[in-house]
Amino acid sequence: APERFKITPAQESLQESTSKKKCVSKMDLAPFDIDTSPPSPELLEFSRKDLRETPQVREAAILELRKLLHNATDLHYRDDDDFLMIFLRPCHFYAESALKMMRRIAEFKKNNYPLMHNLSPEDEKISFIDHGIVNVLTNKDHKGRRVLLINCGKAWDPKAVSPEKMFRMFFLVHLVAQMEQSTQINGVVIIMDFDGLSLKQVKALSPSFSKLLLTFIQEAVPLRMKEVHIIKQPFVFNMVWQLFKPFIGEKLKTRVSFFISQG
């Protein structure tokens, strides 16, 4: 019989941690609000044009995905409307595509069980606050998208924060983003800052970690990844790019921009 794989882990504890609707971004030393408001009429109109979202399409897709999920004996997800919308929006309300995404996420979590097991916001809190490697900008960008800043250069001490711990922080942030309907619709932007990158960081960004990170971003994130900006990369960044390049698919390649600095 197919193995059942339950996906719940960090979501419940994350919701407890964010019950006051606040998270801290060290970059600007201010909390940002988790936007739990329903989409505005303007945002729903944008979603209609961009994602096919209408009340009729939404209702039909939820019912279809719920039925598909009940028939998928190898998966065990929540099936309430709000949760299913997390997967339907990035898939333009095509239920079969949403189920495939859910299956990819389950497979990713199973393949990386030691890394994902018992993932808790409380356990990663010190890394968030004291090291500022993974930041969420207080304000959204001009298109209403959440902006995630990852400091991969001199700000990152791999001995203090391992690549695995960095990934766990990244994973928790993506769970927060899923809670925002506006982010489900508008998507997210990632800025990777390589200022002061040295061999110390390059050694930590191993091929296995590079594959893990890029597999996660491309196959196991139920969010619309709109842009990735790589900034302030010195010459040694070429070594990092050679690690990343084999794992970057064609779709992501079109969304990556470079802003080069010498050094």
C-alpha positions as CSV (number, residue, x, y, z in Angstrom):
1,A,0.0,0.0,0.0
2,P,1.3,3.5,-0.7
3,E,2.9,5.2,2.3
4,R,0.8,7.9,3.8
5,F,2.7,11.1,4.5
6,K,1.3,13.7,6.9
7,I,2.1,17.3,6.4
8,T,1.3,19.5,9.3
9,P,4.6,20.1,11.2
10,A,5.5,23.7,11.7
11,Q,2.3,25.2,10.6
12,E,0.4,24.9,13.8
13,S,3.3,26.1,16.0
14,L,3.9,28.9,13.5
15,Q,0.3,30.0,13.8
16,E,0.7,30.1,17.6
17,S,3.9,32.1,17.3
18,T,2.2,34.6,15.0
19,S,-1.1,34.9,16.9
20,K,-0.4,38.6,17.5
21,K,0.2,39.0,13.8
22,K,3.7,40.2,14.3
23,C,7.1,39.0,13.1
24,V,10.4,40.8,13.5
25,S,12.7,41.9,10.7
26,K,16.1,42.7,12.1
27,M,17.0,44.8,9.0
28,D,14.8,47.7,10.0
29,L,14.4,46.8,13.7
30,A,10.6,46.9,13.4
31,P,7.9,44.4,13.4
32,F,5.9,43.8,10.3
33,D,2.2,42.9,10.3
34,I,1.1,39.6,8.9
35,D,-1.6,40.7,6.5
36,T,-4.6,38.5,7.4
37,S,-7.1,40.8,5.7
38,P,-9.3,39.5,2.8
39,P,-8.3,40.6,-0.7
40,S,-9.5,44.0,-1.7
41,P,-11.8,44.3,-4.7
42,E,-8.8,45.6,-6.7
43,L,-6.8,42.6,-5.7
44,L,-9.5,40.2,-6.6
45,E,-9.8,41.9,-10.0
46,F,-6.1,41.4,-10.5
47,S,-6.5,37.8,-9.5
48,R,-9.3,37.3,-12.0
49,K,-7.1,38.6,-14.8
50,D,-3.9,36.9,-13.7
51,L,-5.1,33.7,-12.0
52,R,-8.6,33.1,-13.5
53,E,-10.0,33.6,-10.0
54,T,-13.8,34.1,-9.8
55,P,-16.3,32.9,-7.2
56,Q,-17.4,30.2,-9.6
57,V,-14.0,29.0,-10.6
58,R,-12.8,29.2,-7.0
59,E,-15.7,27.1,-5.7
60,A,-15.4,24.4,-8.4
61,A,-11.6,24.2,-8.0
62,I,-11.9,23.7,-4.2
63,L,-14.4,21.0,-4.6
64,E,-12.4,19.2,-7.3
65,L,-9.1,19.4,-5.3
66,R,-10.8,18.2,-2.2
67,K,-12.1,15.2,-4.1
68,L,-8.7,14.5,-5.7
69,L,-7.1,14.8,-2.3
70,H,-9.5,12.3,-0.7
71,N,-8.7,9.8,-3.4
72,A,-4.9,10.3,-3.0
73,T,-4.3,7.6,-0.5
74,D,-0.6,8.5,-0.2
75,L,-1.2,12.0,1.0
76,H,-2.8,13.5,4.1
77,Y,-3.4,17.2,4.1
78,R,-6.0,19.5,5.6
79,D,-8.8,20.1,3.2
80,D,-10.5,23.2,4.5
81,D,-11.1,25.9,1.9
82,D,-8.4,28.4,3.1
83,F,-5.7,25.7,3.1
84,L,-6.6,24.4,-0.4
85,M,-6.4,28.0,-1.7
86,I,-2.7,28.1,-0.8
87,F,-2.1,25.6,-3.6
88,L,-4.8,26.6,-6.0
89,R,-3.8,30.2,-6.5
90,P,-0.2,29.5,-7.7
91,C,-1.7,26.8,-10.0
92,H,-4.2,29.2,-11.5
93,F,-7.1,27.2,-10.0
94,Y,-6.3,24.0,-11.9
95,A,-7.0,21.3,-9.3
96,E,-4.8,18.6,-10.9
97,S,-1.8,20.9,-11.0
98,A,-2.4,21.9,-7.4
99,L,-2.5,18.2,-6.4
100,K,0.8,17.6,-8.2
101,M,2.3,20.5,-6.3
102,M,1.0,19.0,-3.0
103,R,2.6,15.7,-3.9
104,R,5.9,17.4,-4.8
105,I,5.9,19.1,-1.4
106,A,5.2,15.8,0.4
107,E,8.0,14.1,-1.5
108,F,10.4,16.9,-0.6
109,K,9.6,16.8,3.0
110,K,9.9,13.0,3.1
111,N,13.2,13.1,1.3
112,N,14.5,15.7,3.8
113,Y,12.8,14.4,6.9
114,P,15.8,14.9,9.3
115,L,16.0,18.5,8.3
116,M,12.3,19.2,8.5
117,H,11.5,17.1,11.6
118,N,10.2,19.1,14.6
119,L,10.7,22.4,12.9
120,S,9.6,25.1,15.3
121,P,9.7,28.9,15.2
122,E,10.8,28.9,18.8
123,D,13.9,26.9,18.0
124,E,15.0,29.2,15.2
125,K,14.1,32.5,17.0
126,I,17.7,33.3,18.1
127,S,19.0,32.8,14.6
128,F,16.4,35.1,13.2
129,I,17.0,37.9,15.8
130,D,20.7,37.7,16.5
131,H,22.1,37.1,13.0
132,G,19.8,38.8,10.5
133,I,20.6,36.4,7.7
134,V,17.0,35.9,6.7
135,N,15.0,39.1,6.7
136,V,11.5,40.1,5.6
137,L,11.2,43.7,4.6
138,T,8.6,45.7,6.6
139,N,6.9,47.1,3.6
140,K,5.8,45.2,0.4
141,D,7.2,46.4,-2.9
142,H,5.3,48.6,-5.4
143,K,3.4,45.6,-6.8
144,G,2.3,44.5,-3.3
145,R,4.7,41.6,-3.1
146,R,6.6,40.4,0.0
147,V,10.3,40.9,-0.2
148,L,12.6,38.4,1.4
149,L,16.3,39.4,1.9
150,I,18.9,36.7,2.4
151,N,22.4,37.8,3.4
152,C,24.8,35.2,2.0
153,G,28.0,37.3,2.2
154,K,30.1,38.6,5.1
155,A,26.9,39.0,7.3
156,W,26.7,35.2,7.4
157,D,29.0,33.2,9.7
158,P,28.4,29.5,8.7
159,K,29.9,28.4,12.1
160,A,27.2,30.3,14.0
161,V,24.4,29.6,11.5
162,S,24.8,26.4,9.5
163,P,23.4,26.2,6.0
164,E,20.7,23.8,7.3
165,K,19.6,26.3,9.9
166,M,19.5,29.0,7.3
167,F,17.2,26.8,5.2
168,R,15.0,26.1,8.2
169,M,14.5,29.9,8.7
170,F,13.8,30.3,5.0
171,F,11.2,27.5,5.3
172,L,9.5,29.2,8.3
173,V,9.3,32.5,6.4
174,H,7.6,30.8,3.5
175,L,5.0,29.4,5.8
176,V,4.2,32.9,7.1
177,A,3.9,34.1,3.5
178,Q,1.3,31.4,2.8
179,M,-1.0,32.9,5.4
180,E,-1.3,36.2,3.5
181,Q,-4.0,36.1,0.7
182,S,-2.4,39.1,-0.8
183,T,0.9,37.3,-1.1
184,Q,-0.8,34.2,-2.5
185,I,-2.0,36.4,-5.3
186,N,0.8,38.9,-5.8
187,G,3.7,36.5,-5.1
188,V,7.1,37.1,-3.6
189,V,10.5,38.6,-4.5
190,I,13.8,37.3,-3.2
191,I,16.9,39.4,-2.8
192,M,20.2,37.5,-2.2
193,D,22.9,39.8,-1.0
194,F,26.4,38.5,-1.5
195,D,28.3,41.6,-0.2
196,G,31.7,40.6,1.2
197,L,31.3,36.9,0.1
198,S,34.5,35.0,0.9
199,L,35.6,31.4,0.6
200,K,34.2,30.7,4.1
201,Q,30.7,31.2,2.8
202,V,31.4,29.5,-0.6
203,K,32.6,26.3,1.2
204,A,29.3,26.3,3.2
205,L,27.2,26.5,0.0
206,S,28.0,23.0,-1.0
207,P,26.5,21.3,-4.1
208,S,24.2,19.3,-1.9
209,F,22.9,22.4,-0.1
210,S,22.6,24.3,-3.4
211,K,20.5,21.4,-4.8
212,L,18.4,21.4,-1.6
213,L,17.7,25.1,-1.8
214,L,16.9,25.3,-5.5
215,T,14.8,22.1,-5.4
216,F,12.8,23.6,-2.6
217,I,12.3,27.0,-4.4
218,Q,11.3,25.5,-7.7
219,E,9.4,22.4,-6.7
220,A,8.1,22.7,-3.1
221,V,7.1,26.3,-2.5
222,P,3.4,27.0,-3.0
223,L,4.0,30.6,-3.7
224,R,4.4,32.6,-6.9
225,M,8.2,33.3,-7.1
226,K,8.1,36.4,-9.3
227,E,11.7,37.7,-9.1
228,V,15.1,36.8,-7.7
229,H,17.7,39.6,-7.5
230,I,21.3,38.7,-6.8
231,I,23.1,41.8,-5.7
232,K,26.6,42.9,-4.7
233,Q,28.3,39.7,-5.8
234,P,32.1,39.9,-5.9
235,F,34.3,38.0,-8.3
236,V,34.3,34.9,-6.1
237,F,30.6,34.7,-6.6
238,N,31.4,32.9,-9.9
239,M,32.2,29.8,-7.8
240,V,28.8,30.0,-6.2
241,W,27.0,30.5,-9.5
242,Q,28.7,27.3,-10.9
243,L,27.2,25.4,-7.9
244,F,23.7,26.9,-8.5
245,K,23.6,26.8,-12.2
246,P,23.0,23.0,-12.8
247,F,20.0,23.1,-10.5
248,I,18.2,26.2,-12.0
249,G,15.3,25.4,-14.4
250,E,14.4,27.4,-17.4
251,K,11.5,29.2,-15.7
252,L,13.6,30.4,-12.8
253,K,16.4,31.5,-15.1
254,T,14.0,34.0,-16.7
255,R,13.3,35.5,-13.3
256,V,16.9,35.9,-12.0
257,S,18.6,39.3,-12.3
258,F,22.2,40.2,-11.4
259,F,23.5,43.5,-10.1
260,I,27.3,43.2,-10.2
261,S,29.8,44.9,-8.0
262,Q,33.5,44.4,-8.3
263,G,35.8,43.1,-5.5
